Structures are given as C-alpha cells and as structure tokens.
C-alpha cells in the first residue's frame, strides 16, 4: 500500500466515528479536555475519510453511509450554520441526532461498535 498504515488509518476513522456517535455530554467533555471547538468533531472525520476511501476497499454499504455522514456534516458547515456548532446544538439540534445515527451505522457496517 505504499507506506499507508492500514491499522493506523482505520483506528483514526473508528475514533472519529465513535466521537461523532457519542452522546452530546461525551462530545462536550472531549472538546473541553482537548481545548478545541465543536467543529473539531467534523474535522477529525474530514482528515481521515478521504485517505481511507482512496486507499482501502470499503464495503459498498459502509461507503454509502460514510458518504451520507460526510454530506450531512458538509451541509451543516459554513457561517450561516454557526448555531449548529455550539454545546446547546450538540444536545438539542436534530442535525446532531442524524450525525450520531449515521456515525453509529457506519461503525456497525465497518465492524466496529459505537
């Protein structure tokens, strides 16, 4: 695979998905502990997903769910959606419920667990 570490890349993907699938309270605890903003939740997936998809054979059903998750997060980005990137939104916004569902589904399809 030309120097691409399959295990490390897969671990990063699973970690990103687990954090996206986690309850709001766990997400907020992570953000506080690492001193990062809410958008870091999406950035972790964005950092690893292209490398996984381009370097590994991802099952079609998992690929479809990962694509849906990526599209959902993209639809939530931008200054006009700043209201979605707050602790309050993590707890109450329907968009985050959808993100959690898609992330948990992707984990299950990849053989991980939320």
Backbone as CSV, one residue per row, in Angstrom:
resi,resn,N_x,N_y,N_z,CA_x,CA_y,CA_z,C_x,C_y,C_z
1,UNK,0.808,-1.197,0.000,0.000,0.000,0.000,0.850,1.259,0.000
2,UNK,2.077,1.152,-0.318,2.896,2.335,-0.489,3.051,3.184,0.764
3,UNK,3.275,2.560,1.901,3.530,3.309,3.107,2.288,3.717,3.877
4,UNK,1.110,3.393,3.368,-0.115,3.732,4.086,-0.337,2.683,5.169
5,UNK,-0.418,3.118,6.404,-0.598,2.223,7.540,-2.082,1.957,7.736
6,UNK,-2.521,0.794,7.267,-3.925,0.418,7.297,-4.493,0.449,8.710
7,UNK,-3.786,-0.136,9.652,-4.278,-0.214,11.026,-4.416,1.175,11.645
8,UNK,-3.428,2.026,11.421,-3.469,3.369,11.999,-4.588,4.202,11.388
9,UNK,-4.738,4.119,10.078,-5.785,4.875,9.385,-7.171,4.393,9.816
10,UNK,-7.323,3.088,9.910,-8.594,2.514,10.348,-8.906,2.944,11.782
11,UNK,-7.901,2.943,12.646,-8.099,3.368,14.035,-8.532,4.825,14.109
12,UNK,-7.932,5.676,13.286,-8.322,7.081,13.263,-9.765,7.253,12.787
13,UNK,-10.152,6.484,11.778,-11.527,6.539,11.279,-12.503,6.083,12.357
14,UNK,-12.199,4.961,12.986,-13.073,4.424,14.043,-13.175,5.418,15.200
15,UNK,-12.062,6.031,15.591,-12.085,7.021,16.670,-12.966,8.215,16.308
16,UNK,-12.839,8.693,15.075,-13.652,9.834,14.631,-15.128,9.466,14.631
17,UNK,-15.440,8.272,14.143,-16.837,7.830,14.111,-17.396,7.638,15.515
18,UNK,-16.593,7.066,16.406,-17.048,6.876,17.783,-17.370,8.214,18.443
19,UNK,-16.543,9.216,18.193,-16.800,10.522,18.794,-18.045,11.161,18.181
20,UNK,-18.249,10.986,16.885,-19.454,11.527,16.251,-20.708,10.790,16.698
21,UNK,-20.574,9.529,17.064,-21.716,8.732,17.511,-21.999,8.908,19.001
22,UNK,-21.067,9.493,19.722,-21.186,9.622,21.176,-22.292,10.607,21.568
23,UNK,-22.815,10.449,22.773,-23.798,11.415,23.269,-23.171,12.809,23.400
24,UNK,-24.013,13.817,23.382,-23.545,15.203,23.469,-22.646,15.424,24.685
25,UNK,-23.004,14.841,25.814,-22.210,15.052,27.026,-20.773,14.544,26.848
26,UNK,-20.602,13.412,26.201,-19.258,12.872,25.949,-18.507,13.733,24.935
27,UNK,-19.220,14.222,23.932,-18.590,15.095,22.936,-18.083,16.377,23.594
28,UNK,-18.918,16.973,24.425,-18.537,18.221,25.089,-17.363,17.993,26.038
29,UNK,-17.382,16.882,26.753,-16.267,16.542,27.642,-14.969,16.430,26.842
30,UNK,-15.034,15.783,25.680,-13.864,15.649,24.803,-13.366,17.026,24.354
31,UNK,-14.291,17.884,23.933,-13.924,19.214,23.448,-13.240,20.032,24.541
32,UNK,-13.769,19.949,25.752,-13.176,20.671,26.877,-11.795,20.113,27.201
33,UNK,-11.702,18.794,27.265,-10.434,18.142,27.609,-9.330,18.482,26.606
34,UNK,-9.690,18.534,25.323,-8.693,18.799,24.284,-8.603,20.268,23.881
35,UNK,-9.438,21.090,24.524,-9.433,22.535,24.275,-9.597,22.863,22.798
36,UNK,-10.626,22.260,22.203,-10.933,22.507,20.799,-12.408,22.889,20.671
37,UNK,-12.751,23.458,19.524,-14.130,23.866,19.260,-14.935,22.707,18.695
38,UNK,-16.248,22.906,18.648,-17.168,21.863,18.191,-16.854,21.369,16.783
39,UNK,-16.330,22.240,15.929,-16.056,21.813,14.558,-14.974,20.741,14.473
40,UNK,-14.215,20.580,15.547,-13.182,19.535,15.573,-13.791,18.146,15.401
41,UNK,-15.039,17.976,15.841,-15.716,16.688,15.686,-15.806,16.306,14.209
42,UNK,-16.145,17.257,13.370,-16.240,17.009,11.933,-14.865,16.973,11.278
43,UNK,-13.961,17.811,11.747,-12.627,17.885,11.137,-11.866,16.572,11.273
44,UNK,-12.065,15.857,12.378,-11.383,14.573,12.554,-11.789,13.594,11.464
45,UNK,-13.070,13.557,11.149,-13.530,12.678,10.078,-13.010,13.172,8.738
46,UNK,-13.071,14.459,8.533,-12.622,15.058,7.279,-11.143,14.802,7.023
47,UNK,-10.361,14.720,8.089,-8.920,14.475,7.957,-8.601,13.064,7.478
48,UNK,-9.422,12.086,7.859,-9.080,10.690,7.609,-9.918,10.028,6.514
49,UNK,-11.149,10.460,6.341,-12.050,9.780,5.412,-11.529,9.710,3.978
50,UNK,-11.032,10.802,3.395,-10.529,10.704,2.017,-9.399,9.676,1.858
51,UNK,-8.516,9.598,2.847,-7.401,8.646,2.777,-7.910,7.213,2.852
52,UNK,-8.893,6.969,3.701,-9.451,5.621,3.828,-10.129,5.218,2.530
53,UNK,-10.971,6.082,2.003,-11.737,5.766,0.796,-10.828,5.567,-0.415
54,UNK,-9.752,6.349,-0.502,-8.882,6.232,-1.675,-7.862,5.107,-1.562
55,UNK,-7.581,4.624,-0.361,-6.538,3.614,-0.194,-7.034,2.210,0.155
56,UNK,-8.294,2.099,0.581,-8.784,0.809,1.032,-10.110,0.463,0.382
57,UNK,-10.372,-0.813,0.325,-11.618,-1.306,-0.243,-12.688,-1.282,0.850
58,UNK,-13.456,-0.206,0.876,-14.517,-0.043,1.869,-15.779,-0.692,1.314
59,UNK,-16.446,-1.561,2.083,-17.680,-2.191,1.600,-18.688,-1.136,1.136
60,UNK,-19.433,-1.471,0.083,-20.361,-0.506,-0.520,-21.345,0.089,0.470
61,UNK,-21.921,-0.748,1.350,-22.909,-0.218,2.296,-22.262,0.736,3.294
62,UNK,-21.042,0.429,3.722,-20.319,1.322,4.631,-19.937,2.606,3.902
63,UNK,-19.509,2.470,2.652,-19.124,3.642,1.859,-20.316,4.582,1.694
64,UNK,-21.496,4.024,1.435,-22.695,4.840,1.268,-23.028,5.593,2.557
65,UNK,-22.901,4.924,3.682,-23.195,5.565,4.965,-22.150,6.623,5.296
66,UNK,-20.884,6.332,5.043,-19.834,7.324,5.262,-20.042,8.546,4.377
67,UNK,-20.461,8.321,3.143,-20.732,9.434,2.225,-21.903,10.268,2.719
68,UNK,-22.941,9.596,3.213,-24.101,10.311,3.750,-23.705,11.139,4.980
69,UNK,-22.873,10.566,5.831,-22.397,11.276,7.019,-21.571,12.491,6.614
70,UNK,-20.666,12.304,5.688,-19.826,13.395,5.211,-20.686,14.505,4.598
71,UNK,-21.687,14.119,3.815,-22.585,15.098,3.190,-23.388,15.849,4.253
72,UNK,-23.832,15.142,5.280,-24.589,15.788,6.354,-23.724,16.822,7.059
73,UNK,-22.504,16.446,7.389,-21.611,17.393,8.055,-21.301,18.579,7.150
74,UNK,-21.114,18.325,5.855,-20.886,19.424,4.905,-22.077,20.372,4.874
75,UNK,-23.287,19.822,4.931,-24.486,20.656,4.884,-24.639,21.504,6.147
76,UNK,-23.951,21.106,7.203,-24.012,21.832,8.465,-22.910,22.885,8.580
77,UNK,-22.002,22.925,7.614,-20.858,23.830,7.727,-21.205,25.224,7.209
78,UNK,-20.306,26.115,7.412,-20.477,27.486,6.948,-20.967,28.409,8.049
79,UNK,-20.656,29.673,7.891,-21.009,30.678,8.894,-22.515,30.739,9.125
80,UNK,-23.304,30.501,8.079,-24.762,30.559,8.215,-25.306,29.439,9.108
81,UNK,-24.482,28.448,9.399,-24.879,27.352,10.285,-24.132,27.369,11.615
82,UNK,-23.592,28.504,11.980,-22.812,28.611,13.223,-23.618,28.147,14.431
83,UNK,-24.934,28.313,14.388,-25.794,27.912,15.505,-25.718,26.408,15.770
84,UNK,-25.296,25.614,14.763,-25.209,24.162,14.920,-23.917,23.711,15.599
85,UNK,-23.008,24.632,15.799,-21.692,24.277,16.328,-21.503,24.873,17.719
86,UNK,-22.472,24.567,18.572,-22.452,25.013,19.967,-22.772,23.815,20.853
87,UNK,-22.454,23.934,22.125,-22.795,22.869,23.072,-24.302,22.646,23.103
88,UNK,-25.046,23.728,23.055,-26.511,23.639,23.068,-27.014,22.822,21.869
89,UNK,-26.451,23.086,20.704,-26.862,22.359,19.497,-26.484,20.878,19.592
90,UNK,-25.326,20.594,20.164,-24.938,19.193,20.332,-25.993,18.436,21.129
91,UNK,-26.576,19.095,22.094,-27.611,18.468,22.921,-28.971,18.395,22.241
92,UNK,-29.328,19.415,21.465,-30.729,19.547,21.060,-31.015,19.586,19.560
93,UNK,-30.048,19.850,18.725,-30.318,20.003,17.291,-30.564,18.648,16.623
94,UNK,-31.611,18.588,15.824,-31.931,17.369,15.079,-30.784,16.950,14.164
95,UNK,-30.045,17.922,13.658,-28.920,17.617,12.778,-27.897,16.719,13.475
96,UNK,-27.672,16.980,14.757,-26.706,16.165,15.502,-27.251,14.774,15.800
97,UNK,-28.547,14.658,15.939,-29.147,13.320,16.088,-28.899,12.506,14.830
98,UNK,-29.047,13.155,13.680,-28.799,12.482,12.401,-27.332,12.091,12.284
99,UNK,-26.437,12.992,12.647,-24.999,12.697,12.606,-24.686,11.490,13.488
100,UNK,-25.211,11.476,14.698,-24.948,10.353,15.613,-25.446,9.033,15.035
101,UNK,-26.636,9.065,14.451,-27.208,7.862,13.855,-26.337,7.356,12.699
102,UNK,-25.949,8.251,11.804,-25.123,7.853,10.660,-23.752,7.346,11.102
103,UNK,-23.162,7.990,12.094,-21.848,7.559,12.582,-21.937,6.171,13.214
104,UNK,-22.976,5.933,14.008,-23.158,4.613,14.622,-23.406,3.551,13.555
105,UNK,-24.183,3.904,12.543,-24.452,2.971,11.449,-23.169,2.645,10.683
106,UNK,-22.355,3.650,10.423,-21.081,3.428,9.724,-20.166,2.523,10.552
107,UNK,-20.109,2.775,11.845,-19.301,1.922,12.717,-19.760,0.464,12.639
108,UNK,-21.050,0.258,12.715,-21.585,-1.096,12.665,-21.235,-1.774,11.337
109,UNK,-21.349,-1.045,10.253,-21.067,-1.612,8.924,-19.583,-1.886,8.727
110,UNK,-18.748,-1.168,9.461,-17.305,-1.388,9.374,-16.825,-2.428,10.389
111,UNK,-17.761,-2.948,11.180,-17.403,-3.959,12.151,-16.953,-3.422,13.481
112,UNK,-17.106,-2.122,13.682,-16.764,-1.517,14.966,-18.013,-1.438,15.819
113,UNK,-17.904,-0.767,16.924,-19.075,-0.564,17.763,-19.028,0.860,18.299
114,UNK,-20.196,1.488,18.438,-20.218,2.881,18.903,-19.737,3.029,20.324
